[in-house]
Amino acid sequence: MDNEFLDISTSLRLQLAYGIGHILNDVCASLWFTYFLVFFHLVLEFSPSQAGYLMLIGQIVDALSTPFVGYHSDHTNNFMSARYGKRKLWHLFGTVCVLISFPFIFMECVGCTLTHKWAQMFYFAAFIVVFQIGWAAVQISHLSLIPELAEDPHVRTHLTAIRYGFTVFSNIFVYLMTWIILHVTGNCDKEQVGPSDAWKFRQIMLIVLSVGTIASVLFHFSVSEKPSRNQISTNEYGSSTLHCDVLRKFLLYQVAGIYMSTRLVVNVSQVLIPLYLHHTLGLAARALAVVPLAMYLGSLAAAGVQRLAPRSFTRKLSYLLGSACALSGFIWVYIDSNHNYKVNFIYVVAVLIGFGGAQMLVTSLSLTADLVGDSTEASAFVYGIMSFSDKLSCGVAIALIQMYADSGGLYYYRDALSWVCGSATILGLVLTLVLPNRSHNSLIVNGPSPINADEDEITSSSE
């Protein structure tokens, strides 16, 4: 009994230590996706298309960085990586890049506030490039630690769920800080966001960045990375054959489509909801903090469901539950806009979208961990492929939406939110439902892949 208790407590400490390692990325991503367009369009007064292009630049850099980081993370083999861990080494590099660049994104152009907006775009784009490279390095290295730290698929699901739980807490923290600062420094119940609020966003950024920095330091002192259980094979020319084998697997692209669709639902809704609240519903600044907060309270419930789900709760059933909740929320957004909806039901819709998106996202990440299986030597590359599809599709979608925003009319953001996110939800569900119940092999090693098997089947098949 004592040994069992010790194992449980050790596992819990490991999960908590692992979870805090992505808080810095989470708080930055919360500001990036929720308030980037708000800040650049409503506060700095860039045009919708200019703000969309800046976000597209960031998403393209992130998309290109993720497979690059994934490939080189798998191949990192030097004195420092041997002592410190190759995943943690890339995590440290990314953390430094984020800390030296992100503060300048949510501040007015230093020494160039009076220059033309197109000239300022080069200034902000430089910091965005560095930030997105660092963000990608932290994300991929942190995700690829999941197969390194745990061999049992059920434990990997727990790590994924607790990682998303910390993501939810990080977003809740950002929205609470936003509401507090907007509430204390002005009449956020009646006034909308404008150029005079630039210093408020700077204060929010500095507070959340400080918390993320502390979390990253604790992560690096608390988590010890194990050596990879497998070595990457090379051909006669010295290049890796493993990643080529991965790219030849059709299942990789099917799961990548699920992950891309899920991220479109989560990220595009996070970007468009503040603009939908401001332009379509005409709500005050308070709603731009409280409604996203309601979304992430729904996400927190989803993380709890995933954490407590029995082993018989399959991936397909989990994704179906999430997509049904999210789709009902997007349909409600499209059909309702009366006063009672603005005052009360908008929060119900936010919870539905938040719960559904979180359920879909955790499930899609679990599917990715299933693909990796025991072949942790290529895990970063696999996660990089997933993230590439996600970042590029989100960036293009948001840029296209912003290009036509000026001429879109009052209900433009409502329609964009409903149709884009609703269609992505349906696509992700279809791709999930047509997954094979038991594939003949995983991406790399022989043996069953636990796409739709319950966890007992996973354990027995891996043995």
C-alpha beads as a LAMMPS data file, in Angstrom:
LAMMPS data file: protein, C-alpha beads

463 atoms
462 bonds

1 atom types
1 bond types

-500.0 500.0 xlo xhi
-500.0 500.0 ylo yhi
-500.0 500.0 zlo zhi

Masses

1 110.0

Atoms # bond

1 1 1 0.000 0.000 0.000
2 1 1 2.837 2.412 0.864
3 1 1 4.545 1.760 -2.467
4 1 1 1.267 2.259 -4.320
5 1 1 0.662 5.551 -2.528
6 1 1 4.220 6.640 -3.303
7 1 1 3.748 5.867 -7.008
8 1 1 0.477 7.818 -7.125
9 1 1 1.930 10.847 -5.351
10 1 1 5.048 10.771 -7.528
11 1 1 2.906 10.560 -10.665
12 1 1 0.780 13.484 -9.491
13 1 1 3.851 15.613 -8.773
14 1 1 5.227 14.770 -12.215
15 1 1 1.957 15.697 -13.901
16 1 1 1.753 19.015 -12.057
17 1 1 5.412 19.822 -12.762
18 1 1 4.929 18.954 -16.421
19 1 1 1.716 20.990 -16.682
20 1 1 3.268 24.284 -15.563
21 1 1 5.911 24.041 -18.289
22 1 1 3.544 25.496 -20.886
23 1 1 2.034 28.335 -18.826
24 1 1 4.270 30.991 -20.410
25 1 1 3.148 29.888 -23.867
26 1 1 -0.453 29.702 -22.691
27 1 1 -0.670 33.244 -21.321
28 1 1 1.056 34.619 -24.415
29 1 1 -1.253 32.627 -26.699
30 1 1 -4.285 33.888 -24.777
31 1 1 -3.275 37.497 -25.396
32 1 1 -2.245 36.699 -28.965
33 1 1 -5.439 34.975 -30.090
34 1 1 -7.982 36.864 -27.973
35 1 1 -6.669 40.409 -27.982
36 1 1 -4.149 40.754 -30.826
37 1 1 -6.728 41.974 -33.374
38 1 1 -8.506 44.004 -30.681
39 1 1 -5.247 45.706 -29.698
40 1 1 -3.974 46.418 -33.200
41 1 1 -7.328 47.354 -34.742
42 1 1 -9.198 49.119 -31.919
43 1 1 -6.289 50.435 -29.823
44 1 1 -3.390 51.068 -32.246
45 1 1 -5.908 51.800 -35.047
46 1 1 -4.424 49.559 -37.721
47 1 1 -6.917 48.605 -40.417
48 1 1 -8.548 45.158 -40.120
49 1 1 -6.531 43.868 -43.070
50 1 1 -3.229 45.206 -41.663
51 1 1 -3.898 43.543 -38.313
52 1 1 -4.845 40.339 -40.146
53 1 1 -1.615 40.402 -42.180
54 1 1 0.474 40.756 -39.005
55 1 1 -1.265 37.769 -37.477
56 1 1 -0.780 35.833 -40.723
57 1 1 2.970 36.587 -40.626
58 1 1 3.118 35.178 -37.124
59 1 1 1.139 32.077 -38.014
60 1 1 3.271 31.369 -41.107
61 1 1 6.504 31.685 -39.117
62 1 1 5.059 29.450 -36.415
63 1 1 3.909 26.919 -39.013
64 1 1 7.342 26.768 -40.661
65 1 1 9.163 26.666 -37.328
66 1 1 7.305 23.723 -35.834
67 1 1 8.486 20.941 -38.198
68 1 1 11.980 22.480 -38.195
69 1 1 12.093 22.478 -34.393
70 1 1 10.551 19.010 -34.302
71 1 1 13.107 17.539 -36.687
72 1 1 16.115 19.075 -34.959
73 1 1 14.751 18.329 -31.494
74 1 1 14.634 14.640 -32.431
75 1 1 18.200 14.831 -33.768
76 1 1 19.763 16.937 -31.006
77 1 1 22.660 14.948 -29.563
78 1 1 25.405 16.896 -27.834
79 1 1 26.969 17.350 -24.434
80 1 1 24.313 19.756 -23.184
81 1 1 21.372 17.664 -24.366
82 1 1 22.905 14.550 -22.796
83 1 1 23.072 16.227 -19.399
84 1 1 20.013 18.454 -19.516
85 1 1 17.671 16.683 -21.953
86 1 1 17.152 17.552 -25.613
87 1 1 13.467 18.456 -25.169
88 1 1 14.185 20.700 -22.185
89 1 1 17.088 22.336 -24.031
90 1 1 14.780 23.410 -26.875
91 1 1 12.183 24.467 -24.300
92 1 1 14.775 26.757 -22.693
93 1 1 15.752 28.261 -26.052
94 1 1 12.113 28.987 -26.876
95 1 1 11.465 30.530 -23.467
96 1 1 14.293 33.018 -23.940
97 1 1 13.001 33.991 -27.409
98 1 1 9.484 34.574 -26.060
99 1 1 10.690 36.722 -23.152
100 1 1 12.829 39.039 -25.294
101 1 1 10.183 39.622 -27.980
102 1 1 6.622 39.358 -26.671
103 1 1 6.654 42.527 -24.491
104 1 1 7.188 44.690 -27.586
105 1 1 4.141 43.242 -29.385
106 1 1 1.614 44.565 -26.863
107 1 1 3.159 48.013 -26.552
108 1 1 2.989 51.036 -28.807
109 1 1 5.798 51.300 -31.332
110 1 1 8.819 52.516 -29.336
111 1 1 10.010 55.799 -30.877
112 1 1 7.787 55.461 -33.949
113 1 1 4.201 56.009 -32.825
114 1 1 3.726 58.839 -35.351
115 1 1 5.081 56.976 -38.374
116 1 1 2.835 55.464 -41.043
117 1 1 1.067 52.246 -40.097
118 1 1 2.692 50.299 -42.923
119 1 1 6.138 51.334 -41.626
120 1 1 5.175 50.271 -38.094
121 1 1 4.226 46.873 -39.470
122 1 1 7.918 46.095 -40.145
123 1 1 8.744 46.993 -36.535
124 1 1 6.070 44.724 -35.076
125 1 1 6.701 41.958 -37.625
126 1 1 10.332 41.617 -36.456
127 1 1 9.276 40.941 -32.865
128 1 1 6.445 38.676 -34.013
129 1 1 8.910 36.499 -35.961
130 1 1 11.188 36.014 -32.929
131 1 1 8.203 35.391 -30.658
132 1 1 6.667 32.752 -32.926
133 1 1 9.960 30.883 -33.329
134 1 1 10.302 30.767 -29.558
135 1 1 6.655 29.831 -29.052
136 1 1 7.002 26.942 -31.503
137 1 1 10.147 25.676 -29.752
138 1 1 8.405 25.649 -26.366
139 1 1 5.227 24.045 -27.730
140 1 1 6.877 21.215 -29.657
141 1 1 9.451 20.394 -26.987
142 1 1 6.754 20.355 -24.290
143 1 1 4.396 18.164 -26.313
144 1 1 7.138 15.723 -27.266
145 1 1 7.920 15.230 -23.580
146 1 1 4.601 13.389 -23.115
147 1 1 5.747 10.124 -24.769
148 1 1 9.145 10.522 -23.069
149 1 1 7.691 10.786 -19.563
150 1 1 5.009 8.091 -19.823
151 1 1 4.706 4.788 -21.657
152 1 1 1.126 3.926 -20.654
153 1 1 -1.462 5.558 -22.991
154 1 1 -3.819 6.276 -20.098
155 1 1 -1.080 8.222 -18.286
156 1 1 -0.324 10.066 -21.520
157 1 1 -3.980 11.086 -21.700
158 1 1 -3.722 12.334 -18.112
159 1 1 -0.633 14.379 -19.010
160 1 1 -2.431 15.823 -22.025
161 1 1 -5.505 16.635 -19.949
162 1 1 -3.550 18.276 -17.146
163 1 1 -1.552 20.223 -19.719
164 1 1 -4.808 21.549 -21.130
165 1 1 -6.067 22.152 -17.590
166 1 1 -3.166 24.515 -17.006
167 1 1 -3.905 26.111 -20.372
168 1 1 -7.436 26.781 -19.137
169 1 1 -6.218 28.195 -15.833
170 1 1 -3.753 30.405 -17.728
171 1 1 -6.499 31.791 -19.948
172 1 1 -8.801 32.340 -16.972
173 1 1 -5.978 34.232 -15.264
174 1 1 -5.456 36.420 -18.343
175 1 1 -9.160 37.239 -18.609
176 1 1 -9.442 37.964 -14.886
177 1 1 -6.464 40.340 -15.072
178 1 1 -8.000 41.983 -18.141
179 1 1 -11.346 42.462 -16.398
180 1 1 -9.739 43.777 -13.193
181 1 1 -7.519 46.299 -14.970
182 1 1 -10.300 47.480 -17.297
183 1 1 -12.714 47.693 -14.346
184 1 1 -10.373 49.514 -11.965
185 1 1 -9.044 51.993 -14.534
186 1 1 -12.292 52.971 -16.268
187 1 1 -16.003 52.421 -16.806
188 1 1 -15.738 49.100 -18.611
189 1 1 -19.477 48.424 -18.175
190 1 1 -20.387 51.252 -20.563
191 1 1 -17.299 52.230 -22.566
192 1 1 -15.860 50.264 -25.468
193 1 1 -12.166 49.600 -26.055
194 1 1 -10.280 52.442 -27.768
195 1 1 -6.838 54.045 -28.341
196 1 1 -6.682 55.377 -24.767
197 1 1 -6.455 51.794 -23.471
198 1 1 -2.944 51.090 -24.805
199 1 1 -1.282 51.380 -21.399
200 1 1 -3.844 48.986 -19.889
201 1 1 -2.894 46.230 -22.313
202 1 1 0.767 46.875 -21.518
203 1 1 0.083 46.347 -17.805
204 1 1 -1.873 43.166 -18.497
205 1 1 0.985 41.846 -20.628
206 1 1 3.628 42.534 -17.966
207 1 1 1.607 40.857 -15.198
208 1 1 0.853 37.647 -17.094
209 1 1 4.385 37.451 -18.499
210 1 1 5.805 37.565 -14.962
211 1 1 3.629 34.630 -13.902
212 1 1 4.612 32.651 -17.008
213 1 1 8.302 33.250 -16.341
214 1 1 8.051 31.934 -12.779
215 1 1 6.196 28.829 -14.016
216 1 1 8.888 28.120 -16.624
217 1 1 11.652 28.355 -14.022
218 1 1 9.811 25.918 -11.737
219 1 1 9.292 23.518 -14.660
220 1 1 12.994 23.387 -15.490
221 1 1 13.919 22.681 -11.882
222 1 1 11.154 20.088 -11.315
223 1 1 11.101 17.870 -14.420
224 1 1 13.909 15.470 -15.270
225 1 1 13.905 14.243 -18.847
226 1 1 14.635 10.575 -19.414
227 1 1 16.944 9.483 -22.237
228 1 1 15.057 8.447 -25.383
229 1 1 14.146 4.767 -25.405
230 1 1 14.961 4.449 -29.125
231 1 1 17.637 5.776 -31.436
232 1 1 16.961 7.213 -34.874
233 1 1 18.149 4.928 -37.642
234 1 1 20.137 6.323 -40.554
235 1 1 20.680 5.163 -44.092
236 1 1 23.997 4.667 -45.888
237 1 1 24.215 8.379 -46.617
238 1 1 23.888 9.249 -42.940
239 1 1 20.456 10.813 -43.137
240 1 1 17.477 9.741 -41.088
241 1 1 15.051 7.280 -42.647
242 1 1 12.624 7.405 -39.759
243 1 1 11.031 10.744 -40.648
244 1 1 10.608 9.641 -44.264
245 1 1 8.770 6.552 -43.024
246 1 1 6.515 8.775 -40.915
247 1 1 5.603 10.956 -43.908
248 1 1 4.539 7.900 -45.909
249 1 1 1.840 6.934 -43.403
250 1 1 -1.691 7.958 -44.479
251 1 1 -2.870 7.856 -40.867
252 1 1 -0.567 10.795 -40.108
253 1 1 -2.444 13.040 -42.534
254 1 1 -5.827 11.862 -41.288
255 1 1 -4.977 12.735 -37.686
256 1 1 -3.351 15.986 -38.867
257 1 1 -6.672 16.878 -40.525
258 1 1 -8.472 16.244 -37.238
259 1 1 -5.978 18.373 -35.329
260 1 1 -6.129 21.164 -37.920
261 1 1 -9.946 21.241 -37.847
262 1 1 -9.955 21.260 -34.058
263 1 1 -7.479 24.115 -33.869
264 1 1 -9.529 26.087 -36.371
265 1 1 -12.507 25.725 -34.035
266 1 1 -10.575 26.697 -30.907
267 1 1 -8.295 29.437 -32.255
268 1 1 -10.589 31.153 -34.776
269 1 1 -13.429 31.302 -32.244
270 1 1 -11.015 32.751 -29.682
271 1 1 -9.935 35.423 -32.174
272 1 1 -13.386 36.319 -33.530
273 1 1 -15.515 36.301 -30.375
274 1 1 -14.122 39.616 -28.997
275 1 1 -14.706 41.262 -32.388
276 1 1 -18.176 39.678 -32.583
277 1 1 -18.979 41.075 -29.119
278 1 1 -17.679 44.525 -30.046
279 1 1 -19.013 44.957 -33.595
280 1 1 -22.080 42.730 -33.904
281 1 1 -23.510 42.831 -30.385
282 1 1 -22.124 46.269 -29.466
283 1 1 -21.154 45.183 -25.949
284 1 1 -18.903 47.211 -23.653
285 1 1 -15.270 46.481 -22.756
286 1 1 -16.319 44.310 -19.787
287 1 1 -17.765 41.664 -22.132
288 1 1 -14.425 41.297 -23.912
289 1 1 -13.026 39.841 -20.687
290 1 1 -16.047 38.132 -19.103
291 1 1 -17.350 36.197 -22.129
292 1 1 -13.937 34.627 -22.947
293 1 1 -13.683 33.845 -19.235
294 1 1 -16.970 31.928 -19.474
295 1 1 -15.569 30.027 -22.451
296 1 1 -12.611 28.850 -20.454
297 1 1 -14.700 27.868 -17.479
298 1 1 -16.385 25.513 -19.930
299 1 1 -12.924 24.377 -21.043
300 1 1 -11.999 23.682 -17.438
301 1 1 -14.994 21.371 -17.123
302 1 1 -13.871 19.534 -20.256
303 1 1 -10.371 19.045 -18.844
304 1 1 -11.959 17.541 -15.724
305 1 1 -14.090 15.189 -17.816
306 1 1 -11.000 13.984 -19.679
307 1 1 -9.037 13.597 -16.459
308 1 1 -11.758 11.498 -14.785
309 1 1 -12.963 9.601 -17.857
310 1 1 -12.942 5.801 -17.514
311 1 1 -10.619 3.685 -19.619
312 1 1 -13.562 2.532 -21.750
313 1 1 -14.274 6.106 -22.917
314 1 1 -13.036 5.916 -26.524
315 1 1 -11.478 8.685 -28.578
316 1 1 -14.388 8.764 -31.028
317 1 1 -16.984 9.079 -28.275
318 1 1 -14.994 11.857 -26.608
319 1 1 -14.662 13.815 -29.862
320 1 1 -18.350 13.335 -30.661
321 1 1 -19.323 14.812 -27.291
322 1 1 -17.103 17.840 -27.818
323 1 1 -18.142 18.534 -31.407
324 1 1 -21.854 18.293 -30.511
325 1 1 -21.469 20.951 -27.790
326 1 1 -19.349 23.259 -29.965
327 1 1 -21.643 22.976 -32.983
328 1 1 -24.723 23.775 -30.883
329 1 1 -22.958 26.914 -29.669
330 1 1 -22.102 28.111 -33.182
331 1 1 -25.667 27.493 -34.370
332 1 1 -26.975 29.521 -31.414
333 1 1 -24.636 32.394 -32.311
334 1 1 -26.095 32.454 -35.828
335 1 1 -29.805 32.377 -34.935
336 1 1 -29.975 34.674 -31.889
337 1 1 -29.011 38.308 -31.176
338 1 1 -31.840 39.794 -29.076
339 1 1 -31.453 41.659 -25.794
340 1 1 -31.949 38.601 -23.577
341 1 1 -29.290 36.764 -25.554
342 1 1 -26.808 39.629 -25.107
343 1 1 -27.431 39.853 -21.362
344 1 1 -27.769 36.183 -20.369
345 1 1 -27.540 33.499 -23.031
346 1 1 -24.248 34.690 -24.512
347 1 1 -22.577 33.147 -21.457
348 1 1 -24.308 29.804 -22.033
349 1 1 -23.094 29.877 -25.624
350 1 1 -19.573 30.699 -24.441
351 1 1 -19.566 27.714 -22.068
352 1 1 -20.801 25.379 -24.820
353 1 1 -18.106 26.536 -27.244
354 1 1 -15.420 26.387 -24.566
355 1 1 -16.374 22.918 -23.364
356 1 1 -16.729 21.523 -26.873
357 1 1 -13.485 22.995 -28.170
358 1 1 -11.512 21.758 -25.169
359 1 1 -12.959 18.258 -25.420
360 1 1 -12.086 18.113 -29.114
361 1 1 -8.581 19.482 -28.564
362 1 1 -7.575 17.120 -25.774
363 1 1 -8.899 14.192 -27.812
364 1 1 -6.979 15.230 -30.933
365 1 1 -3.778 15.575 -28.898
366 1 1 -4.379 12.125 -27.426
367 1 1 -4.769 10.748 -30.958
368 1 1 -1.395 12.276 -31.811
369 1 1 0.218 10.657 -28.762
370 1 1 -1.355 7.353 -29.858
371 1 1 0.299 7.729 -33.268
372 1 1 3.701 8.244 -31.697
373 1 1 3.286 5.116 -29.580
374 1 1 6.610 3.899 -28.218
375 1 1 8.653 5.620 -30.916
376 1 1 9.523 8.714 -28.918
377 1 1 12.600 9.398 -31.061
378 1 1 10.322 10.963 -33.715
379 1 1 7.679 12.470 -31.427
380 1 1 8.750 16.088 -31.896
381 1 1 8.632 15.736 -35.679
382 1 1 5.111 14.280 -35.531
383 1 1 3.912 17.096 -33.293
384 1 1 5.620 19.547 -35.626
385 1 1 3.618 18.243 -38.586
386 1 1 0.404 18.610 -36.588
387 1 1 1.250 22.133 -35.548
388 1 1 2.275 23.107 -39.091
389 1 1 -1.195 22.273 -40.413
390 1 1 -2.804 24.069 -37.485
391 1 1 -0.857 27.332 -37.628
392 1 1 -0.946 27.746 -41.392
393 1 1 -4.682 27.068 -41.692
394 1 1 -5.565 29.387 -38.789
395 1 1 -3.393 32.185 -40.117
396 1 1 -4.860 31.999 -43.612
397 1 1 -8.432 31.778 -42.293
398 1 1 -8.041 34.801 -40.010
399 1 1 -6.281 36.871 -42.687
400 1 1 -9.026 36.126 -45.231
401 1 1 -11.736 36.998 -42.703
402 1 1 -10.042 40.311 -41.889
403 1 1 -9.564 41.237 -45.551
404 1 1 -13.319 41.630 -46.020
405 1 1 -14.189 42.940 -42.558
406 1 1 -14.486 46.623 -43.575
407 1 1 -17.242 45.895 -46.080
408 1 1 -18.847 42.993 -44.230
409 1 1 -21.586 44.840 -42.378
410 1 1 -22.987 44.491 -38.871
411 1 1 -23.343 40.701 -38.871
412 1 1 -20.057 39.927 -40.590
413 1 1 -18.255 38.537 -37.533
414 1 1 -21.345 36.575 -36.503
415 1 1 -21.479 34.882 -39.890
416 1 1 -17.730 34.266 -39.996
417 1 1 -17.741 32.771 -36.500
418 1 1 -20.698 30.501 -37.204
419 1 1 -19.795 29.266 -40.680
420 1 1 -16.002 28.923 -40.399
421 1 1 -15.948 27.314 -36.949
422 1 1 -19.107 25.278 -37.568
423 1 1 -17.721 23.838 -40.814
424 1 1 -14.396 23.011 -39.124
425 1 1 -16.282 21.210 -36.344
426 1 1 -18.142 19.029 -38.830
427 1 1 -14.947 18.271 -40.790
428 1 1 -13.083 17.216 -37.640
429 1 1 -15.958 14.978 -36.560
430 1 1 -16.186 13.244 -39.940
431 1 1 -12.431 12.594 -40.035
432 1 1 -12.563 11.193 -36.504
433 1 1 -15.512 8.887 -37.156
434 1 1 -13.839 7.335 -40.226
435 1 1 -10.630 6.508 -38.340
436 1 1 -9.938 2.761 -38.286
437 1 1 -11.007 1.125 -35.048
438 1 1 -7.693 -0.686 -34.810
439 1 1 -4.991 0.222 -37.288
440 1 1 -2.553 -2.451 -38.412
441 1 1 0.370 -0.459 -37.114
442 1 1 1.271 2.821 -35.563
443 1 1 3.306 5.409 -37.406
444 1 1 6.641 3.810 -36.780
445 1 1 6.653 0.564 -34.876
446 1 1 4.710 -2.606 -35.481
447 1 1 1.751 -3.355 -33.281
448 1 1 -1.780 -2.069 -32.787
449 1 1 -2.393 1.655 -32.541
450 1 1 -4.921 2.698 -29.905
451 1 1 -7.103 4.960 -32.000
452 1 1 -10.433 3.650 -30.822
453 1 1 -9.482 0.852 -28.502
454 1 1 -10.196 1.164 -24.829
455 1 1 -7.208 1.576 -22.581
456 1 1 -7.134 -2.048 -21.396
457 1 1 -6.798 -3.137 -25.023
458 1 1 -4.015 -0.588 -25.463
459 1 1 -2.008 -1.995 -22.594
460 1 1 -2.412 -5.602 -23.631
461 1 1 -1.609 -4.909 -27.274
462 1 1 1.555 -2.970 -26.436
463 1 1 2.768 -5.851 -24.315

Bonds

1 1 1 2
2 1 2 3
3 1 3 4
4 1 4 5
5 1 5 6
6 1 6 7
7 1 7 8
8 1 8 9
9 1 9 10
10 1 10 11
11 1 11 12
12 1 12 13
13 1 13 14
14 1 14 15
15 1 15 16
16 1 16 17
17 1 17 18
18 1 18 19
19 1 19 20
20 1 20 21
21 1 21 22
22 1 22 23
23 1 23 24
24 1 24 25
25 1 25 26
26 1 26 27
27 1 27 28
28 1 28 29
29 1 29 30
30 1 30 31
31 1 31 32
32 1 32 33
33 1 33 34
34 1 34 35
35 1 35 36
36 1 36 37
37 1 37 38
38 1 38 39
39 1 39 40
40 1 40 41
41 1 41 42
42 1 42 43
43 1 43 44
44 1 44 45
45 1 45 46
46 1 46 47
47 1 47 48
48 1 48 49
49 1 49 50
50 1 50 51
51 1 51 52
52 1 52 53
53 1 53 54
54 1 54 55
55 1 55 56
56 1 56 57
57 1 57 58
58 1 58 59
59 1 59 60
60 1 60 61
61 1 61 62
62 1 62 63
63 1 63 64
64 1 64 65
65 1 65 66
66 1 66 67
67 1 67 68
68 1 68 69
69 1 69 70
70 1 70 71
71 1 71 72
72 1 72 73
73 1 73 74
74 1 74 75
75 1 75 76
76 1 76 77
77 1 77 78
78 1 78 79
79 1 79 80
80 1 80 81
81 1 81 82
82 1 82 83
83 1 83 84
84 1 84 85
85 1 85 86
86 1 86 87
87 1 87 88
88 1 88 89
89 1 89 90
90 1 90 91
91 1 91 92
92 1 92 93
93 1 93 94
94 1 94 95
95 1 95 96
96 1 96 97
97 1 97 98
98 1 98 99
99 1 99 100
100 1 100 101
101 1 101 102
102 1 102 103
103 1 103 104
104 1 104 105
105 1 105 106
106 1 106 107
107 1 107 108
108 1 108 109
109 1 109 110
110 1 110 111
111 1 111 112
112 1 112 113
113 1 113 114
114 1 114 115
115 1 115 116
116 1 116 117
117 1 117 118
118 1 118 119
119 1 119 120
120 1 120 121
121 1 121 122
122 1 122 123
123 1 123 124
124 1 124 125
125 1 125 126
126 1 126 127
127 1 127 128
128 1 128 129
129 1 129 130
130 1 130 131
131 1 131 132
132 1 132 133
133 1 133 134
134 1 134 135
135 1 135 136
136 1 136 137
137 1 137 138
138 1 138 139
139 1 139 140
140 1 140 141
141 1 141 142
142 1 142 143
143 1 143 144
144 1 144 145
145 1 145 146
146 1 146 147
147 1 147 148
148 1 148 149
149 1 149 150
150 1 150 151
151 1 151 152
152 1 152 153
153 1 153 154
154 1 154 155
155 1 155 156
156 1 156 157
157 1 157 158
158 1 158 159
159 1 159 160
160 1 160 161
161 1 161 162
162 1 162 163
163 1 163 164
164 1 164 165
165 1 165 166
166 1 166 167
167 1 167 168
168 1 168 169
169 1 169 170
170 1 170 171
171 1 171 172
172 1 172 173
173 1 173 174
174 1 174 175
175 1 175 176
176 1 176 177
177 1 177 178
178 1 178 179
179 1 179 180
180 1 180 181
181 1 181 182
182 1 182 183
183 1 183 184
184 1 184 185
185 1 185 186
186 1 186 187
187 1 187 188
188 1 188 189
189 1 189 190
190 1 190 191
191 1 191 192
192 1 192 193
193 1 193 194
194 1 194 195
195 1 195 196
196 1 196 197
197 1 197 198
198 1 198 199
199 1 199 200
200 1 200 201
201 1 201 202
202 1 202 203
203 1 203 204
204 1 204 205
205 1 205 206
206 1 206 207
207 1 207 208
208 1 208 209
209 1 209 210
210 1 210 211
211 1 211 212
212 1 212 213
213 1 213 214
214 1 214 215
215 1 215 216
216 1 216 217
217 1 217 218
218 1 218 219
219 1 219 220
220 1 220 221
221 1 221 222
222 1 222 223
223 1 223 224
224 1 224 225
225 1 225 226
226 1 226 227
227 1 227 228
228 1 228 229
229 1 229 230
230 1 230 231
231 1 231 232
232 1 232 233
233 1 233 234
234 1 234 235
235 1 235 236
236 1 236 237
237 1 237 238
238 1 238 239
239 1 239 240
240 1 240 241
241 1 241 242
242 1 242 243
243 1 243 244
244 1 244 245
245 1 245 246
246 1 246 247
247 1 247 248
248 1 248 249
249 1 249 250
250 1 250 251
251 1 251 252
252 1 252 253
253 1 253 254
254 1 254 255
255 1 255 256
256 1 256 257
257 1 257 258
258 1 258 259
259 1 259 260
260 1 260 261
261 1 261 262
262 1 262 263
263 1 263 264
264 1 264 265
265 1 265 266
266 1 266 267
267 1 267 268
268 1 268 269
269 1 269 270
270 1 270 271
271 1 271 272
272 1 272 273
273 1 273 274
274 1 274 275
275 1 275 276
276 1 276 277
277 1 277 278
278 1 278 279
279 1 279 280
280 1 280 281
281 1 281 282
282 1 282 283
283 1 283 284
284 1 284 285
285 1 285 286
286 1 286 287
287 1 287 288
288 1 288 289
289 1 289 290
290 1 290 291
291 1 291 292
292 1 292 293
293 1 293 294
294 1 294 295
295 1 295 296
296 1 296 297
297 1 297 298
298 1 298 299
299 1 299 300
300 1 300 301
301 1 301 302
302 1 302 303
303 1 303 304
304 1 304 305
305 1 305 306
306 1 306 307
307 1 307 308
308 1 308 309
309 1 309 310
310 1 310 311
311 1 311 312
312 1 312 313
313 1 313 314
314 1 314 315
315 1 315 316
316 1 316 317
317 1 317 318
318 1 318 319
319 1 319 320
320 1 320 321
321 1 321 322
322 1 322 323
323 1 323 324
324 1 324 325
325 1 325 326
326 1 326 327
327 1 327 328
328 1 328 329
329 1 329 330
330 1 330 331
331 1 331 332
332 1 332 333
333 1 333 334
334 1 334 335
335 1 335 336
336 1 336 337
337 1 337 338
338 1 338 339
339 1 339 340
340 1 340 341
341 1 341 342
342 1 342 343
343 1 343 344
344 1 344 345
345 1 345 346
346 1 346 347
347 1 347 348
348 1 348 349
349 1 349 350
350 1 350 351
351 1 351 352
352 1 352 353
353 1 353 354
354 1 354 355
355 1 355 356
356 1 356 357
357 1 357 358
358 1 358 359
359 1 359 360
360 1 360 361
361 1 361 362
362 1 362 363
363 1 363 364
364 1 364 365
365 1 365 366
366 1 366 367
367 1 367 368
368 1 368 369
369 1 369 370
370 1 370 371
371 1 371 372
372 1 372 373
373 1 373 374
374 1 374 375
375 1 375 376
376 1 376 377
377 1 377 378
378 1 378 379
379 1 379 380
380 1 380 381
381 1 381 382
382 1 382 383
383 1 383 384
384 1 384 385
385 1 385 386
386 1 386 387
387 1 387 388
388 1 388 389
389 1 389 390
390 1 390 391
391 1 391 392
392 1 392 393
393 1 393 394
394 1 394 395
395 1 395 396
396 1 396 397
397 1 397 398
398 1 398 399
399 1 399 400
400 1 400 401
401 1 401 402
402 1 402 403
403 1 403 404
404 1 404 405
405 1 405 406
406 1 406 407
407 1 407 408
408 1 408 409
409 1 409 410
410 1 410 411
411 1 411 412
412 1 412 413
413 1 413 414
414 1 414 415
415 1 415 416
416 1 416 417
417 1 417 418
418 1 418 419
419 1 419 420
420 1 420 421
421 1 421 422
422 1 422 423
423 1 423 424
424 1 424 425
425 1 425 426
426 1 426 427
427 1 427 428
428 1 428 429
429 1 429 430
430 1 430 431
431 1 431 432
432 1 432 433
433 1 433 434
434 1 434 435
435 1 435 436
436 1 436 437
437 1 437 438
438 1 438 439
439 1 439 440
440 1 440 441
441 1 441 442
442 1 442 443
443 1 443 444
444 1 444 445
445 1 445 446
446 1 446 447
447 1 447 448
448 1 448 449
449 1 449 450
450 1 450 451
451 1 451 452
452 1 452 453
453 1 453 454
454 1 454 455
455 1 455 456
456 1 456 457
457 1 457 458
458 1 458 459
459 1 459 460
460 1 460 461
461 1 461 462
462 1 462 463
